Amino acid sequence: MTADTETPTRRPGRRGLWGLIALFLLVYLVALLVMLPTRVALEQAEGHGLLPTEVTRILAWEQAGGTLLNGRLTGVRLDGTNLGDVQWRLRPAALLTGRAQLDLQLAPLAIGAAEGRVSVSHRGVEIHALRGELPATALHPFMPAAAIRLNGRIEAHRTRGRLDREGLVHDMQGDWLWHNAAAGMPRAYDLGTQHATLGDQDGRLEIRVRADPEAALETDGRIHVDLRREPPGVEGRVRMAPRAQAAPEIEQFLRQALRPAPEGGYYWEARTP
């Protein structure tokens, strides 16, 4: 005769119990973190050196509001260029992988809007996708004279890449168009649509510049930006040549401000020490 045996119920051991407690505490701390006011979080991050150096040296803002989960910055300036207001929504699940991932919305002071997804981790800042429109004034840092007037809008497509903690650019790509482009002094003159393709070379941001075939100003060249420097180093050469439909003032300005090119037109050149 076989006796019935009762299988004992397995209870969680101490190791499993401590694991549940640790998981609960982790979720609780993440919840507290994402509900922290943005202003307080940024003050603490700056005070303890938690923000990457390449971010703090080029990024500034007037006011911070909301929380880390849903926050905003007003009066944002990037390397001296006024970008307007920035809003974001944090993806808390990404914190469990050691990075902060945000969906961003940019509202410039002038025209257009931009949006994208950005991650911040020990590796640096990574742009997963950026698209939208910005005012042409964002090009001021690349102009040969600060007093040049700029009109038009910049349209960004499929922009992605990573800026590491040393300021090196990795796997950068993207296409930018300058629609209704106009520039000049004392007023802006029509230039036609201008194109820029983003890339990277030796850790620097590379900008390949070219003009639309029907543009009033022909452009062709490359610009390299070294974000390891303070301020960022800029090196490049772009050939500019007015076409037949260009306003006479454009060639007058180029003749006065730039060096003649042997093949015709003029060179805009930059080389920081």
MOKA-V112882 format. One record per residue. N is the residue number from 0. PHI is phi in degrees with one decimal (* if undefined). OMEGA is omega in radians with two decimals (NA if undefined). D_FIRST is the distance of its C-alpha to the first C-alpha in whole Angstrom. Layout:
n | phi | omega | d_first
N | PHI | OMEGA | D_FIRST
N | PHI | OMEGA | D_FIRST
This chain:
n | phi | omega | d_first
0 | * | -3.10 | 0
1 | -98.3 | 3.13 | 4
2 | -85.0 | 3.07 | 7
3 | -70.9 | 3.09 | 10
4 | -113.6 | -3.12 | 13
5 | -99.9 | 3.13 | 16
6 | -73.5 | -3.12 | 19
7 | -66.6 | 3.11 | 22
8 | -76.2 | -3.13 | 25
9 | -81.7 | 3.11 | 28
10 | -101.1 | 3.14 | 31
11 | -59.6 | 3.05 | 34
12 | -76.2 | -3.11 | 35
13 | -64.0 | 3.14 | 39
14 | -63.1 | 3.11 | 40
15 | -66.1 | 3.13 | 39
16 | -64.8 | 3.11 | 41
17 | -65.2 | 3.09 | 44
18 | -64.8 | 3.10 | 44
19 | -65.0 | 3.12 | 44
20 | -63.8 | -3.14 | 46
21 | -63.5 | 3.12 | 49
22 | -64.3 | 3.12 | 48
23 | -61.3 | -3.14 | 49
24 | -64.4 | 3.13 | 52
25 | -63.8 | 3.12 | 53
26 | -62.3 | 3.14 | 54
27 | -63.3 | -3.13 | 55
28 | -66.8 | 3.08 | 58
29 | -62.7 | 3.11 | 59
30 | -62.1 | 3.09 | 59
31 | -62.5 | -3.10 | 62
32 | -64.1 | -3.06 | 63
33 | -70.5 | 3.10 | 64
34 | -92.6 | 3.13 | 65
35 | -68.0 | 3.10 | 68
36 | -56.8 | -3.10 | 71
37 | -57.8 | -3.10 | 73
38 | -59.8 | 3.14 | 76
39 | -64.4 | -3.11 | 74
40 | -62.6 | -3.13 | 72
41 | -68.4 | 3.10 | 75
42 | -62.7 | 3.13 | 76
43 | -68.1 | -3.13 | 73
44 | -64.1 | 3.11 | 73
45 | -66.4 | -3.11 | 77
46 | -63.7 | -3.11 | 77
47 | -104.2 | 3.08 | 74
48 | 67.8 | -3.10 | 75
49 | -86.1 | 3.11 | 72
50 | -82.0 | 3.13 | 74
51 | -56.8 | -3.10 | 75
52 | -59.4 | -3.11 | 79
53 | -66.9 | 3.08 | 79
54 | -85.2 | -3.05 | 79
55 | -66.2 | -3.07 | 80
56 | -80.4 | -3.12 | 84
57 | -122.2 | -3.05 | 84
58 | -115.1 | 3.09 | 83
59 | -144.2 | -3.14 | 84
60 | -152.5 | -3.12 | 84
61 | -92.0 | -3.11 | 85
62 | -137.8 | 3.08 | 82
63 | -122.5 | -3.13 | 79
64 | -140.6 | -3.13 | 77
65 | 74.7 | 3.13 | 73
66 | -120.6 | 3.09 | 70
67 | -65.0 | 3.11 | 68
68 | -72.6 | 3.10 | 66
69 | -133.4 | -3.05 | 69
70 | -130.8 | 3.14 | 73
71 | -155.9 | 3.01 | 76
72 | -124.9 | 3.11 | 79
73 | -110.3 | 3.13 | 83
74 | 63.2 | -3.09 | 86
75 | -76.1 | 3.08 | 84
76 | -125.4 | 3.12 | 86
77 | -114.1 | -3.13 | 85
78 | 52.7 | 3.09 | 87
79 | 88.0 | 3.13 | 90
80 | -94.8 | -3.11 | 90
81 | -77.6 | -3.10 | 89
82 | -101.5 | -3.14 | 86
83 | 91.6 | -3.05 | 86
84 | -111.8 | -3.14 | 82
85 | -125.6 | 3.04 | 79
86 | -120.1 | 3.13 | 75
87 | -147.9 | 2.99 | 72
88 | -129.3 | -3.10 | 68
89 | -79.5 | 3.04 | 66
90 | -99.9 | -3.02 | 62
91 | -58.6 | -3.09 | 60
92 | -60.0 | -3.12 | 57
93 | -68.1 | 3.12 | 60
94 | -61.9 | -3.14 | 60
95 | -70.0 | 3.10 | 56
96 | -101.6 | 3.08 | 58
97 | 83.4 | 3.11 | 60
98 | -144.1 | 3.04 | 63
99 | -103.9 | -3.12 | 65
100 | -118.3 | -3.05 | 66
101 | -130.8 | 2.92 | 68
102 | -94.6 | -3.02 | 69
103 | -107.4 | 2.98 | 73
104 | -132.3 | -3.10 | 76
105 | -111.5 | 3.12 | 80
106 | -117.8 | -3.13 | 82
107 | -63.6 | -3.14 | 86
108 | -71.7 | -3.06 | 89
109 | -99.6 | -3.05 | 91
110 | -126.1 | 2.97 | 89
111 | 76.9 | 3.13 | 86
112 | -162.1 | 3.12 | 82
113 | -140.4 | 3.11 | 80
114 | -148.7 | 3.14 | 76
115 | -176.4 | 3.11 | 73
116 | -121.7 | -3.06 | 70
117 | -130.6 | 3.05 | 70
118 | -119.3 | 3.07 | 68
119 | -123.3 | -3.13 | 69
120 | -149.0 | 3.10 | 67
121 | -64.0 | 3.13 | 67
122 | -79.8 | -3.11 | 69
123 | 127.4 | -3.11 | 71
124 | -111.2 | -3.13 | 72
125 | -121.4 | 3.06 | 71
126 | -96.5 | 3.14 | 72
127 | -86.7 | 3.13 | 70
128 | -163.5 | 3.07 | 72
129 | -136.9 | 3.12 | 76
130 | -150.3 | 3.10 | 78
131 | 139.0 | -3.07 | 81
132 | -132.6 | 3.09 | 84
133 | -134.5 | 3.07 | 86
134 | -68.4 | -3.09 | 90
135 | -65.5 | 3.12 | 92
136 | -61.9 | 3.09 | 93
137 | -64.5 | -3.14 | 90
138 | -87.6 | -3.07 | 92
139 | -52.0 | -3.12 | 95
140 | -61.1 | -3.10 | 93
141 | -101.8 | -3.12 | 94
142 | -85.3 | -3.12 | 98
143 | -70.2 | 3.11 | 101
144 | -142.4 | -3.06 | 102
145 | -66.3 | -3.07 | 101
146 | -83.9 | -3.14 | 103
147 | -64.9 | 3.06 | 102
148 | -86.7 | -3.12 | 101
149 | -125.1 | 3.04 | 98
150 | -132.2 | 3.11 | 97
151 | 108.3 | -3.10 | 95
152 | -137.1 | 3.13 | 91
153 | -101.1 | 3.14 | 88
154 | -111.3 | -3.09 | 85
155 | -106.8 | 3.12 | 82
156 | -133.0 | 2.91 | 80
157 | 47.3 | -3.13 | 76
158 | -91.0 | 3.13 | 77
159 | -153.0 | 3.13 | 74
160 | 156.8 | -3.11 | 74
161 | -136.6 | 3.04 | 73
162 | -114.3 | -3.06 | 75
163 | -82.3 | -3.02 | 74
164 | -68.5 | 3.08 | 74
165 | -89.8 | -3.11 | 77
166 | 91.5 | 3.12 | 79
167 | -85.7 | -3.13 | 78
168 | -96.3 | -3.12 | 78
169 | -129.6 | 2.98 | 75
170 | 51.1 | -3.14 | 74
171 | -81.8 | 3.04 | 77
172 | -156.4 | 3.13 | 78
173 | 161.1 | 3.11 | 79
174 | -123.3 | -3.14 | 82
175 | -126.0 | 3.10 | 85
176 | -126.9 | 3.05 | 88
177 | -104.4 | -3.13 | 91
178 | -84.6 | 3.13 | 92
179 | 50.6 | -3.07 | 96
180 | -63.4 | 3.08 | 97
181 | -152.2 | 3.14 | 100
182 | -156.4 | 3.08 | 101
183 | 153.4 | 3.10 | 105
184 | -139.4 | 0.06 | 107
185 | -82.9 | 3.06 | 109
186 | -131.2 | -3.10 | 107
187 | -85.3 | 3.12 | 104
188 | -111.6 | -3.05 | 105
189 | -62.4 | 3.12 | 103
190 | -114.5 | -3.05 | 101
191 | 86.4 | -3.07 | 98
192 | -65.8 | 3.14 | 95
193 | -118.2 | -3.09 | 93
194 | -115.1 | 3.03 | 90
195 | -141.7 | 3.08 | 88
196 | -114.1 | -3.10 | 85
197 | -90.6 | 3.06 | 83
198 | -158.5 | 3.09 | 81
199 | -142.9 | 3.11 | 81
200 | -146.9 | 3.14 | 83
201 | 53.5 | 3.11 | 82
202 | 81.9 | 3.12 | 80
203 | -102.2 | 3.02 | 83
204 | -74.6 | 3.12 | 83
205 | -110.0 | 3.13 | 85
206 | -121.1 | 3.10 | 87
207 | -93.0 | -3.03 | 89
208 | -107.2 | 3.04 | 91
209 | -156.8 | -3.09 | 93
210 | -102.2 | 3.00 | 95
211 | -63.1 | -3.12 | 95
212 | -56.7 | -3.12 | 97
213 | -97.4 | -3.08 | 99
214 | -69.4 | 3.12 | 99
215 | -68.4 | 3.12 | 103
216 | -115.6 | 3.06 | 102
217 | -79.9 | 3.10 | 100
218 | -134.3 | 3.10 | 98
219 | -163.3 | 3.12 | 96
220 | 167.6 | -3.11 | 94
221 | -134.9 | 3.08 | 92
222 | -127.9 | 3.08 | 91
223 | -117.7 | -3.12 | 88
224 | -119.1 | 3.14 | 87
225 | -99.9 | -3.08 | 86
226 | -84.3 | 3.06 | 84
227 | -80.8 | -3.07 | 83
228 | -95.1 | 3.09 | 87
229 | -132.8 | -0.01 | 88
230 | -73.7 | -3.12 | 90
231 | -55.2 | 3.12 | 88
232 | -82.1 | -3.14 | 90
233 | -122.9 | 3.12 | 92
234 | -141.4 | 3.12 | 93
235 | 171.7 | 3.08 | 94
236 | -146.3 | 3.13 | 97
237 | -128.0 | 3.08 | 97
238 | -84.7 | 3.14 | 100
239 | -126.1 | -3.13 | 102
240 | -144.1 | 3.10 | 105
241 | -67.3 | 3.04 | 106
242 | -91.7 | -3.00 | 106
243 | -58.7 | -3.08 | 109
244 | -83.5 | -3.09 | 108
245 | -74.0 | 3.07 | 107
246 | -64.0 | -3.14 | 109
247 | -56.6 | -3.12 | 112
248 | -62.9 | -3.14 | 111
249 | -65.4 | 3.13 | 108
250 | -67.7 | 3.09 | 110
251 | -59.4 | -3.14 | 112
252 | -66.3 | -3.13 | 109
253 | -62.0 | -3.14 | 108
254 | -63.2 | -3.12 | 111
255 | -80.8 | -2.99 | 111
256 | -97.4 | -2.99 | 108
257 | -123.1 | -3.12 | 107
258 | -90.4 | 3.11 | 108
259 | -62.2 | 3.09 | 109
260 | -96.1 | -3.13 | 107
261 | -56.9 | -3.11 | 108
262 | -87.1 | -3.12 | 107
263 | 102.8 | -3.08 | 108
264 | 87.5 | -3.04 | 107
265 | -142.0 | 3.12 | 106
266 | -102.5 | 2.82 | 103
267 | -93.3 | -3.10 | 101
268 | -130.6 | 3.10 | 99
269 | -143.8 | 3.07 | 97
270 | -154.4 | 3.12 | 97
271 | -81.3 | -3.11 | 96
272 | -59.9 | NA | 96
